[in-house]
Amino acid sequence: MLRCPNCNSHDLGKVGTNQYYCWHCFVELSVTGGRIEAVYQVEEDGSLSSLNDLFLDRPNQANP
């Protein structure tokens, strides 16, 4: 079962194809194949701010 990477909650709602929203900490997740691909904070105006640098373990593209 999918958990929020921020608060570890299971209380996620589906808001689009492969997109989920955490009702506890208000982040939106993009999921592909059961793996979280992107994490966003939903701002007061409805815009999204990327939190990928905090939650996704990706190699630094600048330093090979």
Protein Blocks (a to p, Z undefined) as FASTA:
>chain_A
ZZdfklopabdcdfbehiacdfklopacddeehiafbdcdddfkopacdfklmmpccddf
klZZ
